[in-house]
Amino acid sequence: MSAGVTADRVAALAARAGEEVGVGAWVTVTQDMVNTFADATGDHQFIHVDPERAARTPFGGPVAHGFLTLSLLAGSLARGLEDVMDLGGRMLVNYGLNRVRFVTPVRVGRRVRARARLVEATLDPSGAFAQVTLAQTVEIEGEERPALVAEIVFRTYA
């Protein structure tokens, strides 16, 4: 095990279970982002990529793919959470999701940000990695209901 990931560092983080541990930066969801995501995934449903047709839906315009909003948690929306995820290991990886719900569609042009609450932090008995579980909520600026809620698991390898 490297000197970075230690039982003491993980225990100090684990003691914060239940606390809000970070708030990410606001990110504007643009039509270009939505179109690029549609191209990458092959999901070109009109509610995402055709502003004229989407304007005639209850959404009043194009909305981001739910999975686009979720994927922002791995990068853009993670800014502000670096301290929680940095346990001194040589690499951090997304290990998976325990639960995801797409609560409210994100209309193109809206700003979103993530809030993270620490669920748990544990050290693998072998010392090979630390595992951190965060309950994340993606807020939409000016909206009462969130875009999504997700429980995300990261691993930091020694």
N, C-alpha and C positions, 0 to 999 in steps of 0.2 A: 504494500500500500504506500502511496506517495505521502509526503509530509502534509499535503494539502487537505485531503479529506480525512478528518479525525473524528473519533467518537465524541470528543468535546464540542467540536463545531456542529455536528449533527444534533447533539443533545441541546445545545443552546438554541438552535432553530426549533427543535421539537417542543421546547418549552413555550413557544409562541403559538401552539396549536389553538385554533379558534379565532385568532387575531387577523385583522386585515393587515396584509404584509406589503401591499403595493397598489398603486394606481398608475396605470399606463398613460401615455400621452394621447391626446385627441388625434384621430386620423380621419380625414375626409374620404368617403367612399365615392370614387369617381366612375363615370361611365367607361373610361378607358380601363380601369381596374376590372370592372365587370366583364367587359368584352374580352380582355386578355384571359381572364379565368374561364370564360365560356370556350375560348379557343383551346385552352390547355385541357379542359375536361370533356369537350364535345357537347356540353349542355348549352344549347343555343335557344332555349325556350324564350318566346317573345317577351315574357314579363321581365326578362333580364336585358335583352339586347335590342329590342324594338321600342324606343321611347314613344312613338306615335301610337302604336297599338296598346302599349302598357298604360298610356294615359287614360284609356277607356275602361280600365279595370278598377276595382275598388281601391287599389293602391295609388291611383292617380298618377302613375309614372313608373319607370323601371325600378326594380328592387334588386339588391345583391343576392346572389346565391347564398343560402344558409351556410354551405360549406366554404364559401369565400370568407364570410365573417369568421367562421371557426378557424380557418387557416391563418387569419391575421394574428391569432393568439401566438403563433409560433415565431412571429417576427415583429411586425409593426406595433402590435398592441402589447408586446412583451417589454417594450422600453419602459423603464420605471420599476421593473421587477428583478433587475440584475442582481441585487444584493441577496435576494432570497434564493435565487437559482445558483449563485456562485458559492459553492462549498469548497473551492480550491482544487477541484479535480482537473484531470487533463482533458475531459470532454463531457459535454452535457447532451443528452439525447431525449427526445420525446419517447416515452415508453408506451403510452396509450391513453385511453379515455375510459373512465368508469361510467360516465353518464353525460349525455348532451341533450339539450332541448332547445329548439329554435322557437323562441317565444313571440317575437315581433319582427316582421320584415324590415330590413334596412333600405330605405329609399335612397336612390342615387343622389349624391350631393349632401347627404347628412354626415355628421361627425359621430364617431364611436370611440369609446375607450374601455379598457378592461380594469376591473377591480379584482384583486385576488385575496382570498382568505386561506390561510394555511390549515389544511386538514390534518396532515401528519408528515413527519420526517423521520426516517429510520435508516439505520446503517445495516447493511447486509452482514450476517454473522461472519462471513469470510473476510469482510473488510474490502471487498472488491468494488463496491459502489454504495452510494447513499441514494435513497429513493424519497422523493418529495411529491406529495399530492396537494394540489391547489384546487379550491372551488373558485372558479372564475365566472364573473358576470360581465357581459359586454353591454354597456350602457349606450343608449342613443341620446345625443344631446337634445334636451327639450322634451323627451318622451318619459312618461311615467314607468312604462314596462320596458324591461331589457330586451335587447336583440336576442341574446342567448345566455344560457347558463350551462356550464360544463365543469366536470371534475376531471382534471388533467394530471397525469403522472409523468414525472421526469426522473431520469437517473443521471447521477454524476459519477463517473468512473474515476477511480483513484489512479 
